[in-house]
Amino acid sequence: MNYRIGIDVGGTNTDAVLLDNDKTVIARTKQSTTSDVITGIEQAIASLLKDSDIDKTTITEAMLGTTHCTNAIVERKGLNSVVHFRLGAPATLAIPPLTDVPDDFRNNLAAYLFIVKGGFEYDGRILSPLDEEEIRGHLRQVKGKVDVVSVCGVFSPVSNTQELRVAELVREELGEETPISLSYEIGSIGLLERENASILNAALFTTARNIANGFSKALLMHQINAEIFFGQNDGTLMPLKHALSFPILTIASGPTNSIRGASYLTGLKNTLVVDVGGTTTDVGVLTNGFPRESLIAAEIGGVRTNFRMPDIASIGLGGGTIVTRLPNGEFKIGPESVGYKLVERALVFGGDTITVTDIAVAKGLLQLGDSKHIQHLPADWVEQVFTHYVAMVEKVIDRMKTNNDPTPVVLVGGGAVLLPTTLQGASQVIRPENASVANAIGISVAQASGEVDILVVLNENKDLNAGLEDAQNKAIMRAIAIGAQPDSIETIELEAIPLAYMPGNAVRIRAKVAGTLGTTSKKRNN
């Protein structure tokens, strides 16, 4: 019998589960997230081992979902120095790179930005050939001054040859080990948003390496020699090597882990999922078993990007959310939260701060701490606060629905018990067993995926069916490269979108597939 560990690090709690071959939960734990994060992960692993008493050598896979990369961007900390090349001169000189990002982000990012000759037309014709000597000159200029390289070419998702050639020049001038972020592998068609995503990805390389090293050390501290996987923001997994190259794909993986976990725990493939944590409540939509993707450009820490992101609506409501009593008998809910200090500051634990958890205990929804500490709260005031925060969630549910019909709602997360079992707009409210660790379960049972988003010009040599088949095959190959078993791969999405604003018969084709993660044949090296 082999086992796998799944860990999801949130702002308040670090949740972890141990699953066997049949994906049955053998042990679970919820630890407070620590300021250095790794300590919380170590404590979670220790708790799982204590509760399960299994042979550590039988743990062959370890999955991690983390907020490290999101935090690095939001807090503007630990970002790599970047040299970025836009392949688009002279056509794109009017708007320099990073024009549309917040000033504080630009000021905290050590970046050398160059617009050089290059790029393609929408149909694959060369817009401008590369000037390789110009690129080499810029690389020699920044040698020793930057950590990583980012490259973004006009319509590179149509043809990636120029970006790949620049990568070769980078390795020749700066060394084979230089980390390189190529935009065609990350974003979709739009130039500026794809460029932002490429630069962000490059700036996160060291952050990803640090968390990977920390996770590896935490496992080895407990004599666990397992293959490491990271959660992606589409609800699937990527191996360690892939995560080090594409750290930006871990952003927003937490909510998607919960959504996938909700699907696994209930067996539902199409439903709304409400994930209540210690700080926020995230509402997402399950579509064919996977999180619904956002159709609009996503902003990460104020930086506009166009790579895939889950369609998640978040509000500042969780178990640690602070409830303020106002002099006139009114109240204010959040968005401030006591976070992982809930057991120190909440009234029911002897603290001095009213939280949403205190309100739920006063309402009788759960038994926690000592209720004598909340007896002074007026019953009618508690009822008003309770009604208000439930309405906050119901409004988000209504916003995420595509029609007015009632739909099933699955409650997960450590704060799922804060909500009642009836909600306006829900045909039924389901709180499954192990709901509190649905995020850790979601990452433990996740699959490996492959995805492409390309432009195709249809003509006598390529019709729509050929274009769809080509995109699907490319997605399958990417999934296999990540670790999916070929015979388990299923097509999740395959669509063609006509682009009426472009000359010629151009279509945008998106393909996404997913398959079961292959059984580990060898463990990682110590």
ZICORNOR-V554715 format. One line per field, one symbol per residue. phi: phi as a letter, one per 30 degrees, with the letter a starting at -180 (. if undefined). A space follows every 50 residues. Layout:
phi = ???
This chain:
phi = .cbbcbbbccdcbccbbcccedicdcababcddcdcideddddddddddd dchcdddddcbbcbcbcedddddddhbidddbcccccadcdcddbdeidc ceeddddccdbccbcbdljbddcjdddaddcddddddddddceicbcbbb bbcdhdddbcddddddddddddccjddddbccdddcccdedddddeddde eddcededddddddddddddechcccdcbcdcdcibcbdeeddddbdddd dideeddddddddddcidcbacbccccdbbcccbbdbhibddddccdccc hicdbbdebddbccbdbadcddccdcedidabciddbdhdcedccdedci dbbdbddddddddidacaibdddcdddddddedddddddddeddddeddd dcaddebdbccbjdceddcddbbdjcdaccbddiddcedddeddcdccbb bbbbcbcdadcbcdddddddddddddddddddkddedcdbdcbabbcdcd dcdiccbcccbbbbbdddddcbdddd
